[in-house]
Amino acid sequence: MKTKRDEIKRPSIETLRRGHRITLEKHAKYSKALDEQFGLDRPRMGRPPKGVERHIPVSLRLPPRVLSWAKAKAKRLSIGYQTVLKDALLKLSANQ
């Protein structure tokens, strides 16, 4: 007895090789067309865009005492230690 699984034809290797990937531009174009046609207002997905004040990546060496302080405070507040260091530096620069 044949099942539905037996009736499904598997694509050939040639068919799979002819397939193409959709570019980001085409995806954006098709998404916009669908949104306009069906009146969709979908929320933006992913990371929000960065603001005007961008961060600059920096590498620096810290004394172990400072790093252990930042990590302990971060653990108490349930945030990242880099955030603790950034906040401390921002408070210090605001006082200057």
Biopython code that builds the backbone (N, CA, C, O; Angstrom):
import numpy as np
from Bio.PDB.StructureBuilder import StructureBuilder

atoms = [
    (1, "MET", "N", (0.832, -1.181, 0.000)),
    (1, "MET", "CA", (0.000, 0.000, 0.000)),
    (1, "MET", "C", (0.883, 1.253, 0.000)),
    (1, "MET", "O", (1.822, 1.362, 0.790)),
    (2, "LYS", "N", (0.574, 2.187, -0.887)),
    (2, "LYS", "CA", (1.354, 3.409, -1.001)),
    (2, "LYS", "C", (0.893, 4.425, 0.036)),
    (2, "LYS", "O", (-0.300, 4.592, 0.292)),
    (3, "THR", "N", (1.868, 5.089, 0.617)),
    (3, "THR", "CA", (1.549, 6.170, 1.558)),
    (3, "THR", "C", (1.799, 7.497, 0.868)),
    (3, "THR", "O", (2.352, 7.549, -0.230)),
    (4, "LYS", "N", (1.382, 8.571, 1.531)),
    (4, "LYS", "CA", (1.604, 9.899, 0.949)),
    (4, "LYS", "C", (3.093, 10.183, 0.787)),
    (4, "LYS", "O", (3.518, 10.879, -0.135)),
    (5, "ARG", "N", (3.866, 9.629, 1.703)),
    (5, "ARG", "CA", (5.301, 9.855, 1.646)),
    (5, "ARG", "C", (5.895, 9.282, 0.366)),
    (5, "ARG", "O", (6.818, 9.861, -0.208)),
    (6, "ASP", "N", (5.372, 8.151, -0.080)),
    (6, "ASP", "CA", (5.861, 7.535, -1.308)),
    (6, "ASP", "C", (5.467, 8.351, -2.537)),
    (6, "ASP", "O", (6.154, 8.300, -3.557)),
    (7, "GLU", "N", (4.376, 9.096, -2.450)),
    (7, "GLU", "CA", (3.885, 9.857, -3.595)),
    (7, "GLU", "C", (4.652, 11.175, -3.800)),
    (7, "GLU", "O", (4.646, 11.738, -4.895)),
    (8, "ILE", "N", (5.295, 11.648, -2.762)),
    (8, "ILE", "CA", (6.015, 12.923, -2.867)),
    (8, "ILE", "C", (7.303, 12.708, -3.653)),
    (8, "ILE", "O", (8.111, 11.840, -3.324)),
    (9, "LYS", "N", (7.475, 13.504, -4.686)),
    (9, "LYS", "CA", (8.673, 13.387, -5.508)),
    (9, "LYS", "C", (9.782, 14.223, -4.892)),
    (9, "LYS", "O", (9.580, 15.380, -4.524)),
    (10, "ARG", "N", (10.927, 13.630, -4.789)),
    (10, "ARG", "CA", (12.086, 14.363, -4.287)),
    (10, "ARG", "C", (12.690, 15.154, -5.439)),
    (10, "ARG", "O", (12.762, 14.654, -6.562)),
    (11, "PRO", "N", (13.125, 16.386, -5.172)),
    (11, "PRO", "CA", (13.733, 17.162, -6.257)),
    (11, "PRO", "C", (15.078, 16.563, -6.651)),
    (11, "PRO", "O", (15.800, 16.000, -5.828)),
    (12, "SER", "N", (15.385, 16.702, -7.928)),
    (12, "SER", "CA", (16.659, 16.175, -8.409)),
    (12, "SER", "C", (17.788, 17.129, -8.033)),
    (12, "SER", "O", (17.542, 18.272, -7.647)),
    (13, "ILE", "N", (19.002, 16.662, -8.144)),
    (13, "ILE", "CA", (20.169, 17.487, -7.845)),
    (13, "ILE", "C", (20.216, 18.692, -8.780)),
    (13, "ILE", "O", (20.573, 19.793, -8.361)),
    (14, "GLU", "N", (19.856, 18.482, -10.048)),
    (14, "GLU", "CA", (19.868, 19.591, -11.016)),
    (14, "GLU", "C", (18.867, 20.676, -10.609)),
    (14, "GLU", "O", (19.153, 21.868, -10.721)),
    (15, "THR", "N", (17.705, 20.255, -10.142)),
    (15, "THR", "CA", (16.689, 21.216, -9.716)),
    (15, "THR", "C", (17.197, 22.025, -8.527)),
    (15, "THR", "O", (17.000, 23.238, -8.462)),
    (16, "LEU", "N", (17.843, 21.353, -7.600)),
    (16, "LEU", "CA", (18.366, 22.053, -6.432)),
    (16, "LEU", "C", (19.489, 23.007, -6.797)),
    (16, "LEU", "O", (19.605, 24.078, -6.202)),
    (17, "ARG", "N", (20.315, 22.639, -7.762)),
    (17, "ARG", "CA", (21.419, 23.508, -8.174)),
    (17, "ARG", "C", (20.923, 24.755, -8.886)),
    (17, "ARG", "O", (21.560, 25.805, -8.815)),
    (18, "ARG", "N", (19.790, 24.649, -9.571)),
    (18, "ARG", "CA", (19.245, 25.809, -10.279)),
    (18, "ARG", "C", (18.612, 26.811, -9.329)),
    (18, "ARG", "O", (18.394, 27.967, -9.693)),
    (19, "GLY", "N", (18.317, 26.369, -8.114)),
    (19, "GLY", "CA", (17.698, 27.267, -7.140)),
    (19, "GLY", "C", (18.598, 28.455, -6.864)),
    (19, "GLY", "O", (19.808, 28.379, -7.079)),
    (20, "HIS", "N", (18.033, 29.537, -6.398)),
    (20, "HIS", "CA", (18.830, 30.728, -6.113)),
    (20, "HIS", "C", (18.427, 31.298, -4.761)),
    (20, "HIS", "O", (17.331, 31.056, -4.254)),
    (21, "ARG", "N", (19.334, 32.046, -4.212)),
    (21, "ARG", "CA", (19.054, 32.708, -2.948)),
    (21, "ARG", "C", (18.436, 34.071, -3.234)),
    (21, "ARG", "O", (18.765, 34.722, -4.225)),
    (22, "ILE", "N", (17.549, 34.482, -2.363)),
    (22, "ILE", "CA", (16.933, 35.795, -2.505)),
    (22, "ILE", "C", (17.841, 36.813, -1.828)),
    (22, "ILE", "O", (18.268, 36.620, -0.690)),
    (23, "THR", "N", (18.128, 37.890, -2.534)),
    (23, "THR", "CA", (19.001, 38.926, -1.975)),
    (23, "THR", "C", (18.229, 39.739, -0.937)),
    (23, "THR", "O", (17.000, 39.694, -0.894)),
    (24, "LEU", "N", (18.947, 40.472, -0.115)),
    (24, "LEU", "CA", (18.309, 41.317, 0.892)),
    (24, "LEU", "C", (17.427, 42.386, 0.248)),
    (24, "LEU", "O", (16.377, 42.752, 0.777)),
    (25, "GLU", "N", (17.884, 42.879, -0.914)),
    (25, "GLU", "CA", (17.103, 43.909, -1.608)),
    (25, "GLU", "C", (15.770, 43.349, -2.081)),
    (25, "GLU", "O", (14.732, 43.994, -1.935)),
    (26, "LYS", "N", (15.802, 42.128, -2.658)),
    (26, "LYS", "CA", (14.556, 41.509, -3.121)),
    (26, "LYS", "C", (13.632, 41.216, -1.949)),
    (26, "LYS", "O", (12.421, 41.417, -2.042)),
    (27, "HIS", "N", (14.203, 40.740, -0.843)),
    (27, "HIS", "CA", (13.394, 40.439, 0.335)),
    (27, "HIS", "C", (12.702, 41.701, 0.840)),
    (27, "HIS", "O", (11.515, 41.677, 1.163)),
    (28, "ALA", "N", (13.450, 42.805, 0.908)),
    (28, "ALA", "CA", (12.876, 44.064, 1.365)),
    (28, "ALA", "C", (11.782, 44.541, 0.410)),
    (28, "ALA", "O", (10.745, 45.041, 0.844)),
    (29, "LYS", "N", (12.021, 44.382, -0.893)),
    (29, "LYS", "CA", (11.051, 44.799, -1.904)),
    (29, "LYS", "C", (9.757, 43.997, -1.779)),
    (29, "LYS", "O", (8.665, 44.564, -1.809)),
    (30, "TYR", "N", (9.886, 42.668, -1.639)),
    (30, "TYR", "CA", (8.704, 41.811, -1.538)),
    (30, "TYR", "C", (7.968, 42.043, -0.227)),
    (30, "TYR", "O", (6.737, 42.043, -0.201)),
    (31, "SER", "N", (8.701, 42.241, 0.853)),
    (31, "SER", "CA", (8.060, 42.505, 2.148)),
    (31, "SER", "C", (7.273, 43.806, 2.100)),
    (31, "SER", "O", (6.155, 43.886, 2.609)),
    (32, "LYS", "N", (7.867, 44.827, 1.484)),
    (32, "LYS", "CA", (7.186, 46.112, 1.378)),
    (32, "LYS", "C", (5.924, 45.988, 0.532)),
    (32, "LYS", "O", (4.886, 46.558, 0.869)),
    (33, "ALA", "N", (6.014, 45.242, -0.569)),
    (33, "ALA", "CA", (4.848, 45.049, -1.441)),
    (33, "ALA", "C", (3.732, 44.323, -0.697)),
    (33, "ALA", "O", (2.565, 44.696, -0.812)),
    (34, "LEU", "N", (4.082, 43.293, 0.063)),
    (34, "LEU", "CA", (3.068, 42.560, 0.830)),
    (34, "LEU", "C", (2.441, 43.444, 1.896)),
    (34, "LEU", "O", (1.228, 43.415, 2.102)),
    (35, "ASP", "N", (3.281, 44.238, 2.581)),
    (35, "ASP", "CA", (2.767, 45.130, 3.614)),
    (35, "ASP", "C", (1.783, 46.134, 3.025)),
    (35, "ASP", "O", (0.734, 46.402, 3.609)),
    (36, "GLU", "N", (2.132, 46.692, 1.852)),
    (36, "GLU", "CA", (1.254, 47.682, 1.218)),
    (36, "GLU", "C", (-0.021, 47.036, 0.698)),
    (36, "GLU", "O", (-1.104, 47.606, 0.828)),
    (37, "GLN", "N", (0.098, 45.851, 0.110)),
    (37, "GLN", "CA", (-1.063, 45.193, -0.476)),
    (37, "GLN", "C", (-2.074, 44.769, 0.588)),
    (37, "GLN", "O", (-3.282, 44.898, 0.388)),
    (38, "PHE", "N", (-1.577, 44.263, 1.719)),
    (38, "PHE", "CA", (-2.477, 43.748, 2.741)),
    (38, "PHE", "C", (-2.624, 44.687, 3.935)),
    (38, "PHE", "O", (-3.280, 44.341, 4.917)),
    (39, "GLY", "N", (-2.028, 45.855, 3.860)),
    (39, "GLY", "CA", (-2.154, 46.835, 4.930)),
    (39, "GLY", "C", (-1.525, 46.382, 6.238)),
    (39, "GLY", "O", (-2.047, 46.678, 7.313)),
    (40, "LEU", "N", (-0.423, 45.675, 6.158)),
    (40, "LEU", "CA", (0.233, 45.183, 7.358)),
    (40, "LEU", "C", (1.139, 46.253, 7.957)),
    (40, "LEU", "O", (1.741, 47.048, 7.236)),
    (41, "ASP", "N", (1.225, 46.262, 9.262)),
    (41, "ASP", "CA", (2.132, 47.166, 9.959)),
    (41, "ASP", "C", (2.925, 46.323, 10.945)),
    (41, "ASP", "O", (2.665, 46.322, 12.149)),
    (42, "ARG", "N", (3.898, 45.606, 10.397)),
    (42, "ARG", "CA", (4.672, 44.683, 11.225)),
    (42, "ARG", "C", (5.741, 45.427, 12.002)),
    (42, "ARG", "O", (6.350, 46.362, 11.482)),
    (43, "PRO", "N", (5.976, 45.019, 13.249)),
    (43, "PRO", "CA", (7.043, 45.663, 14.021)),
    (43, "PRO", "C", (8.410, 45.275, 13.483)),
    (43, "PRO", "O", (8.592, 44.187, 12.936)),
    (44, "ARG", "N", (9.355, 46.167, 13.643)),
    (44, "ARG", "CA", (10.716, 45.901, 13.203)),
    (44, "ARG", "C", (11.309, 44.819, 14.088)),
    (44, "ARG", "O", (11.136, 44.848, 15.306)),
    (45, "MET", "N", (12.004, 43.868, 13.488)),
    (45, "MET", "CA", (12.606, 42.771, 14.238)),
    (45, "MET", "C", (14.108, 43.015, 14.389)),
    (45, "MET", "O", (14.712, 43.751, 13.607)),
    (46, "GLY", "N", (14.689, 42.397, 15.389)),
    (46, "GLY", "CA", (16.137, 42.463, 15.572)),
    (46, "GLY", "C", (16.561, 43.604, 16.471)),
    (46, "GLY", "O", (15.753, 44.202, 17.181)),
    (47, "ARG", "N", (17.828, 43.882, 16.421)),
    (47, "ARG", "CA", (18.409, 44.920, 17.270)),
    (47, "ARG", "C", (17.932, 46.288, 16.830)),
    (47, "ARG", "O", (17.880, 46.571, 15.633)),
    (48, "PRO", "N", (17.579, 47.148, 17.792)),
    (48, "PRO", "CA", (17.155, 48.494, 17.407)),
    (48, "PRO", "C", (18.332, 49.282, 16.839)),
    (48, "PRO", "O", (19.484, 49.010, 17.178)),
    (49, "PRO", "N", (18.050, 50.250, 15.980)),
    (49, "PRO", "CA", (19.145, 51.029, 15.397)),
    (49, "PRO", "C", (19.883, 51.820, 16.473)),
    (49, "PRO", "O", (19.295, 52.238, 17.471)),
    (50, "LYS", "N", (21.169, 52.015, 16.253)),
    (50, "LYS", "CA", (21.974, 52.767, 17.211)),
    (50, "LYS", "C", (21.645, 54.245, 17.124)),
    (50, "LYS", "O", (21.322, 54.760, 16.053)),
    (51, "GLY", "N", (21.729, 54.909, 18.240)),
    (51, "GLY", "CA", (21.409, 56.326, 18.312)),
    (51, "GLY", "C", (22.525, 57.188, 17.756)),
    (51, "GLY", "O", (23.452, 56.703, 17.108)),
    (52, "VAL", "N", (22.411, 58.473, 18.026)),
    (52, "VAL", "CA", (23.385, 59.432, 17.526)),
    (52, "VAL", "C", (24.735, 59.212, 18.208)),
    (52, "VAL", "O", (25.784, 59.280, 17.568)),
    (53, "GLU", "N", (24.694, 58.945, 19.520)),
    (53, "GLU", "CA", (25.931, 58.764, 20.282)),
    (53, "GLU", "C", (26.359, 57.302, 20.220)),
    (53, "GLU", "O", (25.862, 56.470, 20.978)),
    (54, "ARG", "N", (27.262, 57.000, 19.335)),
    (54, "ARG", "CA", (27.738, 55.623, 19.170)),
    (54, "ARG", "C", (28.896, 55.369, 20.127)),
    (54, "ARG", "O", (29.608, 56.284, 20.541)),
    (55, "HIS", "N", (29.055, 54.097, 20.462)),
    (55, "HIS", "CA", (30.154, 53.718, 21.334)),
    (55, "HIS", "C", (31.375, 53.364, 20.491)),
    (55, "HIS", "O", (31.256, 52.851, 19.378)),
    (56, "ILE", "N", (32.540, 53.649, 21.040)),
    (56, "ILE", "CA", (33.802, 53.339, 20.369)),
    (56, "ILE", "C", (34.442, 52.167, 21.099)),
    (56, "ILE", "O", (34.636, 52.236, 22.313)),
    (57, "PRO", "N", (34.773, 51.094, 20.388)),
    (57, "PRO", "CA", (35.406, 49.960, 21.069)),
    (57, "PRO", "C", (36.799, 50.334, 21.574)),
    (57, "PRO", "O", (37.603, 50.927, 20.855)),
    (58, "VAL", "N", (37.062, 49.970, 22.833)),
    (58, "VAL", "CA", (38.333, 50.302, 23.469)),
    (58, "VAL", "C", (38.843, 49.078, 24.207)),
    (58, "VAL", "O", (38.063, 48.314, 24.777)),
    (59, "SER", "N", (40.146, 48.897, 24.194)),
    (59, "SER", "CA", (40.773, 47.832, 24.961)),
    (59, "SER", "C", (41.675, 48.487, 25.999)),
    (59, "SER", "O", (42.535, 49.297, 25.652)),
    (60, "LEU", "N", (41.484, 48.139, 27.280)),
    (60, "LEU", "CA", (42.321, 48.719, 28.310)),
    (60, "LEU", "C", (42.618, 47.696, 29.394)),
    (60, "LEU", "O", (41.893, 46.718, 29.578)),
    (61, "ARG", "N", (43.697, 47.951, 30.098)),
    (61, "ARG", "CA", (44.101, 47.063, 31.194)),
    (61, "ARG", "C", (43.657, 47.698, 32.504)),
    (61, "ARG", "O", (43.888, 48.883, 32.746)),
    (62, "LEU", "N", (43.014, 46.890, 33.347)),
    (62, "LEU", "CA", (42.539, 47.372, 34.636)),
    (62, "LEU", "C", (43.202, 46.591, 35.760)),
    (62, "LEU", "O", (43.531, 45.416, 35.597)),
    (63, "PRO", "N", (43.397, 47.241, 36.896)),
    (63, "PRO", "CA", (43.912, 46.494, 38.043)),
    (63, "PRO", "C", (42.895, 45.425, 38.464)),
    (63, "PRO", "O", (41.689, 45.646, 38.355)),
    (64, "PRO", "N", (43.366, 44.281, 38.939)),
    (64, "PRO", "CA", (42.444, 43.209, 39.342)),
    (64, "PRO", "C", (41.429, 43.661, 40.380)),
    (64, "PRO", "O", (40.291, 43.192, 40.375)),
    (65, "ARG", "N", (41.824, 44.567, 41.270)),
    (65, "ARG", "CA", (40.906, 45.056, 42.307)),
    (65, "ARG", "C", (39.711, 45.782, 41.691)),
    (65, "ARG", "O", (38.577, 45.607, 42.137)),
    (66, "VAL", "N", (39.963, 46.589, 40.676)),
    (66, "VAL", "CA", (38.887, 47.340, 40.003)),
    (66, "VAL", "C", (37.953, 46.367, 39.272)),
    (66, "VAL", "O", (36.731, 46.498, 39.333)),
    (67, "LEU", "N", (38.536, 45.415, 38.600)),
    (67, "LEU", "CA", (37.728, 44.455, 37.853)),
    (67, "LEU", "C", (36.881, 43.595, 38.786)),
    (67, "LEU", "O", (35.714, 43.334, 38.494)),
    (68, "SER", "N", (37.449, 43.155, 39.895)),
    (68, "SER", "CA", (36.666, 42.334, 40.831)),
    (68, "SER", "C", (35.554, 43.163, 41.469)),
    (68, "SER", "O", (34.468, 42.639, 41.716)),
    (69, "TRP", "N", (35.804, 44.464, 41.744)),
    (69, "TRP", "CA", (34.756, 45.346, 42.257)),
    (69, "TRP", "C", (33.607, 45.458, 41.257)),
    (69, "TRP", "O", (32.438, 45.340, 41.625)),
    (70, "ALA", "N", (33.955, 45.689, 39.982)),
    (70, "ALA", "CA", (32.931, 45.864, 38.944)),
    (70, "ALA", "C", (32.118, 44.585, 38.760)),
    (70, "ALA", "O", (30.898, 44.642, 38.606)),
    (71, "LYS", "N", (32.785, 43.440, 38.774)),
    (71, "LYS", "CA", (32.070, 42.175, 38.591)),
    (71, "LYS", "C", (31.177, 41.872, 39.785)),
    (71, "LYS", "O", (30.073, 41.355, 39.611)),
    (72, "ALA", "N", (31.639, 42.186, 41.008)),
    (72, "ALA", "CA", (30.811, 41.950, 42.194)),
    (72, "ALA", "C", (29.564, 42.836, 42.180)),
    (72, "ALA", "O", (28.460, 42.375, 42.468)),
    (73, "LYS", "N", (29.756, 44.114, 41.841)),
    (73, "LYS", "CA", (28.613, 45.032, 41.780)),
    (73, "LYS", "C", (27.653, 44.624, 40.666)),
    (73, "LYS", "O", (26.436, 44.698, 40.832)),
    (74, "ALA", "N", (28.197, 44.198, 39.541)),
    (74, "ALA", "CA", (27.362, 43.764, 38.417)),
    (74, "ALA", "C", (26.542, 42.540, 38.797)),
    (74, "ALA", "O", (25.376, 42.428, 38.419)),
    (75, "LYS", "N", (27.144, 41.631, 39.537)),
    (75, "LYS", "CA", (26.417, 40.429, 39.965)),
    (75, "LYS", "C", (25.277, 40.802, 40.907)),
    (75, "LYS", "O", (24.186, 40.241, 40.812)),
    (76, "ARG", "N", (25.527, 41.756, 41.825)),
    (76, "ARG", "CA", (24.477, 42.204, 42.742)),
    (76, "ARG", "C", (23.320, 42.843, 41.998)),
    (76, "ARG", "O", (22.159, 42.653, 42.361)),
    (77, "LEU", "N", (23.640, 43.615, 40.937)),
    (77, "LEU", "CA", (22.616, 44.334, 40.172)),
    (77, "LEU", "C", (22.048, 43.519, 39.009)),
    (77, "LEU", "O", (21.105, 43.951, 38.346)),
    (78, "SER", "N", (22.623, 42.346, 38.765)),
    (78, "SER", "CA", (22.218, 41.483, 37.636)),
    (78, "SER", "C", (22.379, 42.184, 36.295)),
    (78, "SER", "O", (21.498, 42.127, 35.437)),
    (79, "ILE", "N", (23.513, 42.844, 36.132)),
    (79, "ILE", "CA", (23.839, 43.476, 34.855)),
    (79, "ILE", "C", (25.276, 43.110, 34.506)),
    (79, "ILE", "O", (25.954, 42.457, 35.300)),
    (80, "GLY", "N", (25.744, 43.510, 33.352)),
    (80, "GLY", "CA", (27.101, 43.221, 32.936)),
    (80, "GLY", "C", (28.113, 44.128, 33.618)),
    (80, "GLY", "O", (27.814, 45.282, 33.925)),
    (81, "TYR", "N", (29.297, 43.608, 33.851)),
    (81, "TYR", "CA", (30.322, 44.414, 34.530)),
    (81, "TYR", "C", (30.787, 45.574, 33.671)),
    (81, "TYR", "O", (31.203, 46.603, 34.203)),
    (82, "GLN", "N", (30.726, 45.433, 32.353)),
    (82, "GLN", "CA", (31.123, 46.537, 31.485)),
    (82, "GLN", "C", (30.162, 47.717, 31.643)),
    (82, "GLN", "O", (30.568, 48.874, 31.537)),
    (83, "THR", "N", (28.901, 47.418, 31.894)),
    (83, "THR", "CA", (27.919, 48.473, 32.135)),
    (83, "THR", "C", (28.250, 49.217, 33.427)),
    (83, "THR", "O", (28.135, 50.440, 33.492)),
    (84, "VAL", "N", (28.660, 48.476, 34.451)),
    (84, "VAL", "CA", (29.054, 49.102, 35.718)),
    (84, "VAL", "C", (30.237, 50.043, 35.496)),
    (84, "VAL", "O", (30.238, 51.172, 35.987)),
    (85, "LEU", "N", (31.233, 49.580, 34.761)),
    (85, "LEU", "CA", (32.399, 50.423, 34.479)),
    (85, "LEU", "C", (32.000, 51.655, 33.668)),
    (85, "LEU", "O", (32.470, 52.760, 33.940)),
    (86, "LYS", "N", (31.138, 51.465, 32.676)),
    (86, "LYS", "CA", (30.699, 52.592, 31.842)),
    (86, "LYS", "C", (29.958, 53.623, 32.683)),
    (86, "LYS", "O", (30.205, 54.821, 32.552)),
    (87, "ASP", "N", (29.048, 53.167, 33.551)),
    (87, "ASP", "CA", (28.293, 54.088, 34.390)),
    (87, "ASP", "C", (29.209, 54.860, 35.346)),
    (87, "ASP", "O", (29.024, 56.056, 35.570)),
    (88, "ALA", "N", (30.205, 54.150, 35.907)),
    (88, "ALA", "CA", (31.141, 54.812, 36.809)),
    (88, "ALA", "C", (31.930, 55.899, 36.068)),
    (88, "ALA", "O", (32.132, 56.994, 36.593)),
    (89, "LEU", "N", (32.370, 55.588, 34.852)),
    (89, "LEU", "CA", (33.119, 56.574, 34.065)),
    (89, "LEU", "C", (32.239, 57.763, 33.667)),
    (89, "LEU", "O", (32.697, 58.905, 33.671)),
    (90, "LEU", "N", (30.980, 57.493, 33.325)),
    (90, "LEU", "CA", (30.075, 58.579, 32.950)),
    (90, "LEU", "C", (29.796, 59.497, 34.143)),
    (90, "LEU", "O", (29.738, 60.717, 33.987)),
    (91, "LYS", "N", (29.623, 58.912, 35.336)),
    (91, "LYS", "CA", (29.398, 59.731, 36.542)),
    (91, "LYS", "C", (30.633, 60.584, 36.832)),
    (91, "LYS", "O", (30.520, 61.762, 37.172)),
    (92, "LEU", "N", (31.797, 59.982, 36.694)),
    (92, "LEU", "CA", (33.034, 60.716, 36.946)),
    (92, "LEU", "C", (33.213, 61.836, 35.940)),
    (92, "LEU", "O", (33.637, 62.931, 36.310)),
    (93, "SER", "N", (32.899, 61.591, 34.675)),
    (93, "SER", "CA", (33.071, 62.652, 33.656)),
    (93, "SER", "C", (32.036, 63.753, 33.811)),
    (93, "SER", "O", (32.295, 64.894, 33.429)),
    (94, "ALA", "N", (30.861, 63.438, 34.367)),
    (94, "ALA", "CA", (29.838, 64.459, 34.576)),
    (94, "ALA", "C", (30.236, 65.412, 35.697)),
    (94, "ALA", "O", (29.843, 66.579, 35.702)),
    (95, "ASN", "N", (31.015, 64.907, 36.641)),
    (95, "ASN", "CA", (31.460, 65.747, 37.769)),
    (95, "ASN", "C", (32.595, 66.677, 37.385)),
    (95, "ASN", "O", (32.870, 67.627, 38.117)),
    (96, "GLN", "N", (33.250, 66.445, 36.288)),
    (96, "GLN", "CA", (34.407, 67.251, 35.891)),
    (96, "GLN", "C", (34.004, 68.552, 35.268)),
    (96, "GLN", "O", (34.864, 69.344, 34.881)),
]
sb = StructureBuilder()
sb.init_structure("model")
sb.init_model(0)
sb.init_chain("A")
sb.init_seg("    ")
for serial, (resi, resn, name, xyz) in enumerate(atoms, 1):
    if name == "N":
        sb.init_residue(resn, " ", resi, " ")
    sb.init_atom(name, np.array(xyz, "f"), 0.0, 1.0, " ", f" {name:<3s}", serial, name[0])
structure = sb.get_structure()
